[in-house]
């Protein structure tokens, strides 16, 4: 009876432990990010900036570089010598959110947690780069169009970029990290648990 009561108390306390670990980890990661942001933004800008330069056939982008916690985009119309500046915060909420989710799950050995952590960041990183690229081109489509009075890119591309930006704004913060977290833990932990349960059920049924 005592063992059953302790098991029940652990099950009941699990959600609270998860919430406590999640909040604690999120605060720590968020604070640490401000120190690591300049280094992280260099890698972030290297790929994102090169992709923007590669696809910016109209030649609006002049310089894309990391400055402290921001990615600074210097741009302008090709026929205009004036250079304008746009700041994009390299830190995104989804990074801290994903790390906190992964670290908050109880009863996971450190090797599996580290594997899930690395894979989660590897999956999230190209999404962040894509978010930066879409953000910059969407900004060009709307703001430079007002200045020049003409469609910068083909009309269908304007709509596609704008739609992609709106979708990413809605799902980038919480939905994407939760989806990555749930898929990885299902595959590496919950899937293994369910597989073991199925094997045990088959063995019992065969024995009967």
C-alpha positions in Angstrom: 0.0 0.0 0.0 2.8 2.4 0.9 4.5 1.8 -2.5 1.2 2.5 -4.3 0.7 5.7 -2.3 4.2 6.9 -3.1 3.7 6.1 -6.8 0.4 8.0 -6.8 2.1 11.0 -5.1 4.9 11.0 -7.7 2.4 10.9 -10.5 0.4 13.8 -9.0 3.5 15.8 -8.3 4.9 15.3 -11.8 3.0 18.2 -13.5 4.2 20.6 -10.7 7.8 19.4 -11.1 7.5 19.9 -14.8 6.2 23.4 -14.5 8.8 24.4 -11.9 11.7 23.0 -13.9 10.3 24.6 -17.1 10.0 28.1 -15.5 13.4 27.9 -13.8 15.1 26.6 -17.0 13.4 29.3 -19.2 14.6 32.1 -16.9 18.2 30.8 -16.8 18.3 30.2 -20.6 16.8 33.7 -21.3 19.4 35.4 -19.0 22.3 33.4 -20.4 21.3 34.1 -24.0 22.1 37.8 -23.5 25.7 36.9 -23.0 25.9 34.3 -25.8 23.8 36.3 -28.3 26.7 38.1 -30.0 28.4 34.7 -30.8 25.2 32.9 -31.7 24.1 35.8 -34.0 27.3 35.5 -36.0 26.4 31.9 -37.1 22.8 32.9 -37.4 23.7 35.9 -39.7 26.3 34.0 -41.7 23.7 31.6 -43.2 20.7 33.9 -43.2 22.6 36.9 -44.5 24.1 34.9 -47.4 20.8 33.5 -48.3 19.3 37.0 -48.5 22.2 38.3 -50.6 21.9 35.3 -52.9 18.1 35.7 -53.6 18.0 39.5 -53.5 18.3 39.9 -57.2 17.0 43.5 -57.0 20.0 44.5 -54.9 18.3 46.1 -51.9 20.5 44.5 -49.3 23.9 46.1 -48.7 25.2 44.8 -45.4 23.8 42.2 -43.0 25.8 41.9 -39.8 25.4 40.9 -36.2 25.6 43.7 -33.6 25.3 42.5 -30.0 21.8 41.1 -29.6 20.6 42.3 -33.0 21.0 41.5 -36.7 21.5 44.8 -38.5 20.3 45.0 -42.1 21.5 48.0 -44.1 19.4 48.4 -47.2 18.2 50.8 -49.8 16.8 51.2 -53.3 19.5 50.5 -56.0 19.0 53.9 -57.6 19.1 55.7 -54.3 22.5 56.3 -52.5 20.8 56.7 -49.1 21.3 53.7 -46.8 18.6 52.8 -44.3 18.9 50.5 -41.3 16.7 47.7 -40.0 17.3 45.9 -36.8 16.1 42.3 -36.3 16.5 40.7 -32.8 18.5 37.6 -33.3 17.2 36.1 -30.1 13.9 34.4 -30.6 11.5 33.3 -27.9 11.3 29.8 -29.4 14.9 28.9 -28.5 14.4 29.4 -24.8 11.0 27.8 -25.0 12.3 24.7 -26.6 15.3 24.3 -24.2 13.0 24.8 -21.2 10.6 22.1 -22.5 13.4 19.6 -23.1 15.0 20.2 -19.7 11.7 20.2 -17.8 10.7 16.6 -18.6 11.5 14.4 -15.6 13.0 10.9 -15.4 15.1 11.2 -18.6 18.7 10.1 -18.5 21.3 12.8 -19.5 22.4 11.0 -22.7 18.9 10.9 -24.1 18.2 14.4 -23.0 21.4 15.7 -24.6 20.6 13.9 -27.8 17.1 15.4 -27.9 18.5 18.8 -27.0 21.1 18.8 -29.9 18.5 17.5 -32.4 16.0 20.0 -31.3 18.4 22.9 -31.8 19.5 21.5 -35.2 15.9 21.3 -36.3 15.0 24.8 -35.0 18.1 26.6 -36.4 17.1 26.4 -40.1 13.6 27.5 -39.1 15.1 30.6 -37.5 17.2 31.3 -40.5 14.1 31.0 -42.7 12.3 33.3 -40.4 15.0 36.0 -40.8 15.0 35.6 -44.6 11.2 35.9 -44.8 11.1 38.8 -42.4 13.7 40.8 -44.5 12.0 40.2 -47.8 8.6 40.9 -46.4 9.9 44.2 -45.1 11.3 45.0 -48.5 8.0 44.1 -50.2 6.0 46.5 -48.0 8.3 49.4 -47.1 10.4 49.8 -50.3 7.2 49.4 -52.3 5.8 52.5 -50.6 8.9 54.4 -51.3 9.3 53.4 -55.0 5.6 53.1 -55.8 6.2 49.9 -57.8 6.0 46.2 -57.1 9.5 45.1 -56.2 8.9 41.4 -57.0 6.2 39.7 -59.0 2.8 40.1 -57.3 2.4 36.4 -56.5 5.7 36.5 -54.7 4.6 39.5 -52.7 1.6 37.6 -51.5 3.6 34.4 -50.8 6.2 36.2 -48.7 3.5 38.2 -46.8 1.5 35.0 -46.1 4.7 33.1 -44.9 5.6 36.0 -42.6 2.1 36.0 -41.0 2.1 32.3 -40.5 5.5 32.3 -38.9 4.6 35.1 -36.6 1.7 33.0 -35.3 3.5 29.6 -34.9 7.1 30.6 -34.4 7.0 31.3 -30.6 5.3 28.4 -29.0 3.8 26.0 -31.6 7.0 25.1 -33.4 9.0 24.4 -30.2 6.2 22.3 -28.8 5.9 20.4 -32.0 9.6 19.7 -32.2 9.7 18.7 -28.5 6.7 16.4 -28.7 7.9 14.6 -31.9 11.5 14.0 -30.5 10.3 12.8 -27.1 7.7 10.6 -28.7 10.2 9.0 -31.0 13.1 8.6 -28.4 11.2 8.0 -25.2 7.5 7.6 -25.3 7.7 5.5 -28.5 10.2 3.2 -26.8 7.9 2.9 -23.7 4.9 2.0 -25.8 7.0 -0.5 -27.8 8.0 -2.2 -24.6 4.5 -2.3 -23.3 3.3 -3.9 -26.6 6.0 -6.5 -26.4 5.0 -7.4 -22.9 1.4 -7.6 -23.9 2.2 -9.9 -26.8 4.3 -12.2 -24.5 1.5 -12.4 -21.9 -1.0 -13.2 -24.6 1.2 -15.9 -26.0 1.8 -17.4 -22.6 -1.9 -17.6 -22.0 
